[in-house]
Amino acid sequence: MASHKLLVTPPKALLKPLSIPNQLLLGPGPSNLPPRIMAAGGLQMIGSMSKDMYQIMDEIKEGIQYVFQTRNPLTLVISGSGHCALEAALVNVLEPGDSFLVGANGIWGQRAVDIGERIGARVHPMTKDPGGHYTLQEVEEGLAQHKPVLLFLTHGESSTGVLQPLDGFGELCHRYKCLLLVDSVASLGGTPLYMDRQANHPSTGIDILYSGSQKALNAPPGTSLISFSDKAKKKMYSRKTKPFSFYLDIKWLANFWGCDDQPRMYHHTIPVISLYSLRESLALIAEQGLENSWRQHREAAAYLHGRLQALGLQLFVKDPALRLPTVTTVAVPAGYDWRDIVSYVIDHFDIEIMGGLGPSTGKVLRIGLLGCNATRENVDRVTEALRAALQHCPKKKL
């Protein structure tokens, strides 16, 4: 029998059925879930350390190696979103006092700077305005000046819509004895990406690559994919100090994910149901084929660009070769408040698009074509919604 009267009564909202609107998610992520992935999320729980779960984890690792195009044994899932994978990379590779060179041409570079500073690294941002990218010459100047142990670049900068070229950067970092860390959260599955080789340099690829589950993979948010080269592993396993995070300690995670050929030991309780969904998302892209997925996104993005320009809208990234196929940025049309456009499209058409993020706030609208959402039909729907928004949203006199 309870000895004290409850101070908090059952919330009235929780006594009603859960109600979820039916929306087409054409922002930069998360994306809508295909039926097969939704079905996976409704499967029964199994033990997080059972042999059946270990089998699923091993299949997921193989799927990551496929979508990353890597043979790295140290390949696994982080129980957290893409931010968590970025933090996992940095807290394991960097030690206090290490030199860290960061391409900060959008919000993800800014976040890398912030995390690096919290670790106590000597952080050297290469800051660019939204829409900018990095050349080999610019990065080489930074490598020569700061002699970093790690370089960070964002392959698909979803806050600005920029696709960063990667060819030659692995070789460049190799020459300067620097590891290359790449964020592919917004680009994976939507544009060519090869971890173990770039162009004609098969032995000088990316040292650390991470991505998220909720973009072109069409899985629920909350898990992220990461892989480390042997060089990166050597740096992490020869640390003088323990990583600041136990939860993200790669030595523990590598063991739990069966990457070290040792008996698996409990580290944390993994998100079993989310991993079912991630496994199915990797299965779907394996069945489709990476090259077919890349082509789907390329063709859908080209069709979107044409429809947007036909409306008189200006693409924010001027060079077509630097446009991220999965997330298109449009300059906010003169005289309009971007919030009015975004609100009109969701309120009248049940379609989510988004404004800018971080340094691109107020400058752009962002339209995502991610995985199963990358279709001509969805392009037609969102462009018609934008046409209506431009007709009905209030326009300020310039």
C-alpha positions in Angstrom: 0.0 0.0 0.0 1.4 3.4 -1.0 2.2 5.6 2.1 2.1 8.9 0.3 -0.5 10.5 -2.0 0.7 11.0 -5.6 1.7 14.6 -6.3 1.5 14.2 -10.1 -1.6 12.9 -11.7 -1.6 10.9 -15.0 -1.1 13.4 -17.9 -4.4 13.9 -19.8 -2.6 13.9 -23.1 -1.2 10.4 -22.5 -4.7 9.1 -21.9 -5.5 9.8 -25.5 -4.4 7.7 -28.6 -1.2 8.8 -30.2 -2.0 10.8 -33.4 0.7 11.2 -36.1 0.0 13.4 -39.2 0.6 12.0 -42.6 3.4 14.2 -44.0 5.8 14.0 -46.9 9.2 14.8 -45.5 11.2 16.6 -48.1 13.5 18.5 -45.7 17.2 17.5 -45.2 16.2 14.6 -42.9 14.7 12.6 -41.4 13.0 11.0 -44.4 9.9 8.9 -44.7 10.2 5.2 -43.9 9.4 2.6 -46.5 6.9 -0.1 -45.5 9.6 -2.8 -45.0 11.5 -0.6 -42.6 8.3 0.4 -40.7 7.5 -3.3 -40.4 10.9 -4.1 -39.0 10.2 -1.5 -36.2 7.2 -3.5 -35.2 9.0 -6.8 -34.7 9.4 -8.4 -31.2 12.3 -7.6 -29.0 15.2 -10.1 -28.6 18.1 -10.2 -26.2 20.6 -7.5 -26.9 23.5 -10.0 -26.3 21.9 -13.0 -27.8 23.4 -15.0 -30.7 20.5 -13.9 -32.9 21.3 -10.2 -32.1 25.0 -10.8 -32.8 24.0 -12.2 -36.2 22.0 -9.1 -37.0 24.9 -6.9 -35.9 27.3 -8.8 -38.1 25.0 -8.4 -41.1 24.8 -4.7 -40.4 28.6 -4.4 -40.3 28.7 -6.1 -43.8 26.1 -3.6 -45.0 28.1 -0.7 -43.7 31.2 -2.0 -45.5 29.2 -2.2 -48.7 27.7 1.4 -48.6 31.0 2.8 -47.4 33.0 0.7 -49.9 35.5 -0.4 -47.3 37.1 -3.6 -46.1 37.9 -2.1 -42.7 37.4 -4.6 -39.9 36.8 -1.7 -37.4 33.3 -0.9 -38.8 30.3 -0.6 -36.5 27.2 1.3 -35.3 27.1 4.1 -32.7 24.0 4.2 -30.6 23.2 7.8 -31.4 22.6 10.1 -34.3 25.3 11.5 -36.7 26.4 14.0 -34.0 27.2 11.1 -31.8 29.4 9.5 -34.5 31.2 12.8 -35.0 31.9 13.0 -31.3 32.9 9.4 -31.2 35.5 10.0 -33.9 36.9 13.1 -32.2 37.0 11.9 -28.6 38.8 8.7 -29.7 41.3 10.2 -32.1 42.2 13.6 -30.5 44.0 14.1 -27.3 44.5 17.4 -25.4 47.1 19.4 -27.3 46.7 17.6 -30.7 46.5 19.9 -33.7 43.1 19.6 -35.5 42.4 21.2 -38.9 38.7 21.8 -39.7 36.9 22.7 -42.9 34.1 24.9 -41.4 32.0 25.8 -44.4 28.7 25.1 -42.7 27.2 23.9 -39.4 28.9 20.5 -39.2 32.3 22.0 -39.4 31.3 24.5 -36.7 30.2 21.6 -34.5 33.5 19.8 -35.1 35.3 22.9 -34.0 33.2 23.1 -30.8 33.8 19.4 -29.9 37.5 19.7 -30.7 37.8 22.7 -28.3 36.0 20.8 -25.6 38.5 18.0 -25.9 41.4 20.5 -25.5 42.8 20.1 -29.0 44.5 23.0 -30.8 41.7 23.7 -33.3 42.4 25.5 -36.6 39.2 26.3 -38.4 39.3 27.0 -42.2 36.2 29.1 -42.2 34.2 29.8 -45.4 30.9 31.5 -46.1 27.9 29.3 -46.8 28.3 27.8 -50.3 32.0 27.6 -50.2 34.1 24.4 -50.6 37.8 23.5 -50.2 40.5 23.1 -52.8 43.5 20.8 -52.5 45.8 23.9 -52.4 43.9 25.5 -49.6 43.9 22.4 -47.5 47.6 21.8 -48.2 48.4 25.3 -46.9 46.6 24.5 -43.7 48.4 21.1 -43.4 51.8 22.7 -43.9 51.1 25.5 -41.4 49.4 23.7 -38.6 50.7 20.1 -39.0 47.5 18.5 -37.7 47.0 14.9 -36.7 43.4 15.1 -38.1 41.6 16.9 -40.9 37.8 17.2 -40.9 35.7 17.7 -44.1 32.0 17.5 -44.7 31.2 15.6 -47.9 27.6 16.7 -48.0 27.1 19.9 -46.2 23.3 19.8 -45.7 23.1 23.3 -44.2 24.3 24.8 -47.5 23.8 22.1 -50.1 27.4 21.9 -51.0 29.0 18.6 -52.2 32.7 18.7 -51.2 35.1 17.0 -53.8 37.2 14.4 -52.1 39.6 13.2 -54.8 43.2 13.7 -53.8 42.6 14.6 -50.2 43.5 11.2 -48.8 46.8 11.2 -50.7 47.4 14.8 -49.5 46.8 13.9 -45.8 48.9 10.8 -46.2 51.9 13.0 -47.4 51.5 15.2 -44.3 51.0 12.3 -41.9 47.5 13.5 -41.1 44.3 11.4 -40.7 41.3 12.3 -42.9 37.8 12.4 -41.2 34.8 12.8 -43.4 31.1 13.5 -42.5 28.9 11.7 -45.1 25.6 11.9 -43.1 23.8 13.8 -45.9 25.6 12.2 -48.9 25.8 8.5 -48.2 23.7 6.6 -50.7 23.0 9.7 -52.8 26.3 10.3 -54.5 29.5 8.3 -55.2 31.6 7.7 -52.2 34.5 5.3 -51.8 36.2 5.1 -48.4 39.1 2.9 -49.3 40.1 4.7 -52.5 39.6 8.0 -54.2 40.2 8.4 -57.9 43.6 6.7 -58.8 44.8 6.5 -55.2 43.7 3.0 -54.0 45.8 3.1 -50.8 45.1 6.7 -49.7 41.4 6.9 -49.0 39.4 8.2 -46.0 40.7 7.2 -42.6 37.4 7.8 -40.6 34.0 7.9 -42.3 30.7 8.3 -40.6 27.0 8.7 -41.5 23.5 8.6 -40.1 20.6 6.3 -40.5 17.8 8.8 -41.2 18.8 10.4 -44.5 19.1 8.4 -47.8 19.0 5.1 -45.9 15.4 5.9 -44.8 15.8 4.4 -41.4 14.6 6.0 -38.1 17.0 8.6 -36.5 19.1 7.5 -33.6 21.8 5.2 -35.0 24.9 6.1 -36.9 27.5 4.3 -39.0 31.3 4.6 -38.6 34.4 3.0 -39.9 38.1 3.4 -39.1 41.2 2.6 -41.2 44.2 0.7 -39.8 46.0 4.1 -39.5 43.2 5.6 -37.5 43.0 2.5 -35.3 46.7 2.7 -34.6 46.3 6.3 -33.5 43.4 5.5 -31.2 44.9 2.4 -29.7 48.2 4.1 -28.9 46.7 7.0 -26.9 48.5 8.3 -23.8 45.1 9.2 -22.1 41.7 7.5 -22.0 39.0 9.0 -24.2 36.8 11.4 -22.2 33.7 9.4 -23.0 33.2 5.8 -21.8 30.0 5.4 -23.8 31.9 6.3 -27.0 35.2 4.5 -26.2 36.0 2.7 -29.5 38.0 -0.1 -27.8 34.9 -1.1 -25.9 32.6 -0.6 -28.9 34.9 -2.5 -31.2 34.8 -5.5 -28.8 31.0 -5.4 -28.4 30.5 -5.2 -32.2 32.8 -8.2 -32.8 35.6 -6.2 -34.4 38.6 -7.5 -32.4 38.1 -11.3 -32.5 37.8 -11.4 -28.7 34.8 -12.6 -26.7 32.1 -9.9 -26.7 31.7 -8.1 -23.4 28.7 -6.0 -22.3 29.2 -2.3 -22.9 25.8 -0.7 -23.1 22.3 -1.8 -24.1 22.0 -1.3 -27.8 18.8 0.0 -29.5 17.6 -3.4 -30.7 14.5 -2.3 -32.6 16.3 0.6 -34.3 19.0 -1.9 -35.4 16.3 -4.1 -37.0 15.3 -1.1 -39.1 18.9 -0.2 -39.9 19.5 -3.7 -41.0 16.5 -3.6 -43.4 17.6 -0.2 -44.7 21.0 -1.6 -45.6 19.3 -4.6 -47.2 17.1 -2.4 -49.4 20.1 -0.4 -50.7 22.1 -3.6 -51.3 19.1 -5.0 -53.3 18.8 -1.8 -55.3 22.6 -1.5 -55.8 24.7 1.5 -54.8 25.2 2.7 -58.4 21.5 2.6 -59.0 20.9 4.6 -55.8 23.4 7.2 -56.9 21.8 7.5 -60.3 18.3 7.8 -58.8 19.3 10.7 -56.7 21.3 12.4 -59.5 18.3 12.2 -61.9 15.8 13.3 -59.3 18.0 16.3 -58.2 18.4 17.4 -61.9 14.7 17.3 -62.4 14.1 19.2 -59.2 16.7 21.9 -60.2 14.9 22.4 -63.6 11.4 22.7 -61.9 12.7 25.2 -59.3 14.4 27.3 -62.0 11.2 27.3 -64.0 9.5 28.9 -61.0 12.1 31.7 -61.1 13.9 30.5 -58.0 17.7 30.6 -57.8 19.8 27.7 -56.8 22.1 28.7 -53.9 25.1 26.6 -55.1 26.0 28.0 -58.5 28.4 25.3 -59.8 26.4 22.2 -60.7 29.3 20.0 -59.9 29.2 21.2 -56.3 25.5 20.7 -55.7 24.6 18.0 -53.2 22.1 15.7 -54.9 20.3 14.7 -51.7 19.7 18.3 -50.3 19.0 21.2 -52.7 19.4 24.7 -51.4 17.4 27.6 -52.9 18.1 31.2 -52.2 15.2 32.7 -50.3 13.3 34.8 -52.9 13.6 38.5 -52.5 10.8 40.1 -50.4 9.7 36.8 -48.8 10.1 35.6 -45.2 11.4 32.0 -45.5 9.3 31.0 -42.5 6.1 32.0 -44.3 7.0 29.7 -47.2 7.9 26.8 -45.0 4.7 27.2 -43.0 2.5 27.5 -46.1 3.9 24.3 -47.6 3.4 22.2 -44.5 0.0 23.7 -43.6 -1.6 23.5 -47.0 0.2 20.5 -48.6 1.5 18.4 -45.7 5.0 18.6 -47.1 8.0 19.5 -45.0 10.7 21.6 -46.4 13.1 23.6 -44.2 14.9 26.9 -44.0 18.6 27.3 -43.4 20.6 26.0 -40.5 23.5 27.6 -38.6 25.3 30.0 -41.0 22.8 29.5 -43.7 19.8 30.6 -41.6 17.7 33.2 -43.4 19.6 32.6 -46.6 18.1 29.4 -48.1 15.3 27.0 -48.3 16.3 23.3 -48.1 14.6 20.6 -50.1 15.6 17.0 -49.5 15.2 14.1 -51.9 16.4 11.2 -49.7 16.2 7.5 -50.6 12.6 6.4 -51.4 11.6 10.1 -51.5 13.8 10.8 -54.5 11.1 10.6 -57.2 9.8 12.8 -60.0 6.3 12.5 -58.4 7.6 14.1 -55.2 9.4 16.8 -57.1 6.2 17.7 -58.9 4.4 17.8 -55.5 6.8 20.1 -53.8 7.3 22.4 -56.7 3.5 22.9 -57.1 3.4 23.6 -53.3 6.1 26.2 -53.7 4.3 27.8 -56.7 1.2 28.2 -54.5 3.3 29.5 -51.6 4.9 32.2 -53.8 1.4 33.2 -54.9 -0.2 33.4 -51.5 2.6 34.3 -49.0 2.9 38.0 -48.2 5.6 39.8 -50.0 7.4 42.8 -48.6 8.0 45.8 -50.7 11.7 46.2 -51.5 
